[in-house]
């Protein structure tokens, strides 16, 4: 049996870093429920070990639901979540999904994610909201 392909287009829907680069110093940037001024002293949250380790974690953790395979359910699940001040993942929500079983699997994987390295503003940890698409595709 061919492996099931699950890809992540990391931060293509919303990227604070991209938004930040377009803002002037006097503009504001929404971070969680608090508003902060943008400047050069801001770092984004990151998965321990970087994107490669994040992709490895997903590849090992995601199990394509049998019912989704049977029903040939494929597509993108858009997840919205917060990387909290302590690096934990919280407030996970499906913005747009595929099916109940695939949506639940995407949420399960993020709930079990190791703690991230939190984002900081002026060297203080801050909560940061992300929305990312996860592509679930069966082999052809």
ChimeraX attribute file (.defattr): number of C-alpha atoms within 10 A of each C-alpha:
attribute: neighborCount
match mode: 1-to-1
recipient: residues
	/A:1	4
	/A:2	7
	/A:3	7
	/A:4	16
	/A:5	12
	/A:6	19
	/A:7	15
	/A:8	17
	/A:9	11
	/A:10	16
	/A:11	14
	/A:12	12
	/A:13	13
	/A:14	15
	/A:15	15
	/A:16	16
	/A:17	12
	/A:18	11
	/A:19	12
	/A:20	18
	/A:21	12
	/A:22	9
	/A:23	14
	/A:24	11
	/A:25	12
	/A:26	9
	/A:27	12
	/A:28	14
	/A:29	15
	/A:30	14
	/A:31	17
	/A:32	16
	/A:33	9
	/A:34	10
	/A:35	10
	/A:36	15
	/A:37	16
	/A:38	19
	/A:39	17
	/A:40	10
	/A:41	10
	/A:42	19
	/A:43	19
	/A:44	17
	/A:45	22
	/A:46	16
	/A:47	19
	/A:48	15
	/A:49	10
	/A:50	11
	/A:51	12
	/A:52	11
	/A:53	12
	/A:54	18
	/A:55	16
	/A:56	10
	/A:57	15
	/A:58	19
	/A:59	15
	/A:60	9
	/A:61	16
	/A:62	17
	/A:63	14
	/A:64	20
	/A:65	15
	/A:66	11
	/A:67	12
	/A:68	17
	/A:69	14
	/A:70	8
	/A:71	10
	/A:72	11
	/A:73	17
	/A:74	18
	/A:75	17
	/A:76	20
	/A:77	22
	/A:78	19
	/A:79	22
	/A:80	20
	/A:81	21
	/A:82	20
	/A:83	26
	/A:84	22
	/A:85	18
	/A:86	14
	/A:87	22
	/A:88	18
	/A:89	22
	/A:90	15
	/A:91	12
	/A:92	19
	/A:93	17
	/A:94	18
	/A:95	14
	/A:96	13
	/A:97	20
	/A:98	17
	/A:99	16
	/A:100	9
	/A:101	16
	/A:102	25
	/A:103	21
	/A:104	14
	/A:105	17
	/A:106	24
	/A:107	19
	/A:108	14
	/A:109	16
	/A:110	18
	/A:111	16
	/A:112	11
	/A:113	16
	/A:114	15
	/A:115	16
	/A:116	20
	/A:117	21
	/A:118	23
	/A:119	22
	/A:120	17
	/A:121	17
	/A:122	11
	/A:123	10
	/A:124	12
	/A:125	19
	/A:126	23
	/A:127	23
	/A:128	23
	/A:129	21
	/A:130	20
	/A:131	20
	/A:132	21
	/A:133	23
	/A:134	20
	/A:135	16
	/A:136	21
	/A:137	17
	/A:138	16
	/A:139	8
	/A:140	5
